[in-house]
Amino acid sequence: MKKVLFVASEVSPYAKSGGLADVAGSLPKELLKMGYDIAIMMPKYREINNVEMQYVCDFPIFMQGKKENCIIRKHDQELSGKTLTTYFVDSITYFDRNGMYCHPDEAERFAFFDRAVAMFYKSFQPDILHLNDWQTGPIAFLVREVMHDHHAKIIYTTHNLEYNGRFNRGNIYHFDVGDEYFNIDNFEFYGDLSFTKVGILYADMVTTVSKTYAEEIQTEKYGFGYDGLLRSKAEQGKLLGIVNGIDYEEFNPEKDSALVHRYTVETIDKKAQNKHALQEELHLPQRDVPMLAVVSRVVPHKGFDILIEGMNRILKTEDIQFVMLGVGEEHYINRLKRLAEKYPEKVSVNNVFDGELSKRIYASSDIFLMPSLFEPCGLSQLISFRYGTIPIARCTGGLRDTITGYLGDKEHGNGFTFWGHKVDDLVEVTKKALEVYENTKEWDMLRKRVMQENFSWEVSAKEYAKLYESV
C-alpha cells in the first residue's frame, strides 16, 4: 500500500477549532486500518502541552535572512495493533503563543510551517502528499517548483473556500523566492498573494468535502474568485467531491460518557431522559416539548440572520424550547441573548465551545437547525443522525448530499429541507416538522431511521483509497 503524508493546520485530539480537525483526526485512522502507511503533520501550538512527544530532528530555516530553528517532534497513537504517527513542527517564534490563528503575521507563520513540511518531505518521501486547506497550499508549490520533486502525487483538499489565505504581495519573500513567482501562473491573485491558489494549481487532484460543493465552487457565487481555475481543473478531470464522515466511536450514544443516559436505536426513548437532564443543566423548565438546537460557529454563512429572526417568530407562536451552543460574531451573540431574555423559559444561549455539552445537546434535542447559506459538507447533520435528532437544513453543499427531505420522500427522507434564503422559508419548514413531531409513531420511525444511517469514515475512506490508487 502507498505511503501517505497527511498535512493539516489542526488535528483532533491535539488542536481543534472546527471540522478540519475532526477530518484530519479521523480519516488517517481509517486509512491506517485499510493498510496505508500514513502519517500526519501539523504545527505544535502552545496549547498542545499534555502530549508526550519524541524528538525527531531539527534544522534551520532562514526567514528573509533571519535564522529560525525548526524542531520536528512526534507522537504515536496505538490503534488496533498499528501505529499512527503525528509529526509536529515546533517553533518558539511562530507557534509558542496563545491561539492557533488570527495573528498579525499569519502568512509568515504558515510560510514557515510550509517550508518545514517541504524539508521534512524530502526525507519522508511519501507516495501521496495530502494537503488540507489554505495553510498548506504553498507546500505543493515548494515541492514542485523549488525542489523540482515529482515523486509524490499531490492532493489538495479545500474544506471551505471562504477561508483561502489571501495576503499582501510582500509575503512571497517568506518562501525564499523572488518576484518572478508573483504572477498569474503562481501566487498572484487579484493583486494579492494566495496560499490557496498555488495549492489548486500545483495539485494533481483537487478535492472538496461533498459532491454538490464541488459543483458550487465552480460558480461565481461560491467560488470566491477561484471559480475559473476550478472549472479548468474540473475540465481536466482533476476536481472531485468526497463527502466527509464522522468517527462512529467518538459519536456513539451507546457508549458516550458525556451523556447522562446512554441509549441505542432500540432504547431511543431515553432521549427524553437526556432532555430532562439537559433542561435541568441549562436552567430550563423540565417539560416534554420539542427541543430545537444549534451547535455552530456563529458566523454569517451559517445562516444566523434568518435563524435568529425565524426563531423569534417561532417562539412567539409555538410551545418549544431552543438551545444554542457556539462562539463567533458578537452582534449575533447579542441578538441571541436578547432572545433568551425575551423567552427565559424557552431559550438557552451558551456562548462557549464545549465538546461534552455539544454531545448532550445532540442527544437531548429533537430537531437540529442548519439554515446555512452555504455548507461545504457539514458534520453536525451527520452527528445529529447518530444521536437520533432530525435536521432541518437548507439545500446546499453537503447538506443537500446527505439529507433527503422527508416531506417530499417519506420512504427515504431523513430530515426537513428548504431551498430559499428567506426567514419565511425556515419558519414554514420548521412548523411542518413540528406537525410531524406531534405524530408520535411517525416521529419515532423517523428517529430510528436516521440512527441507522451510515456516514462513518469507513464509507468515505474507501473513496479516498480509490483516489490514492488512481491519481
Helices and strands as residue ranges (DSSP letters): E 3-7, H 19-33, E 37-43, E 54-63, E 66-79, E 82-90, H 92-95, H 106-124, E 128-132, G 134-136, H 137-141, I 142-146, E 153-158, E 166-167, G 169-175, G 179-181, E 188-189, E 192-194, H 195-202, E 205-208, H 211-216, H 220-223, H 227-235, E 239-241, G 268-270, H 271-281, E 291-295, G 300-302, H 304-317, E 321-325, H 330-342, E 347-350, H 355-364, E 367-370, H 380-386, E 390-394, H 397-402, E 416-418, H 423-438, H 440-451, H 457-470
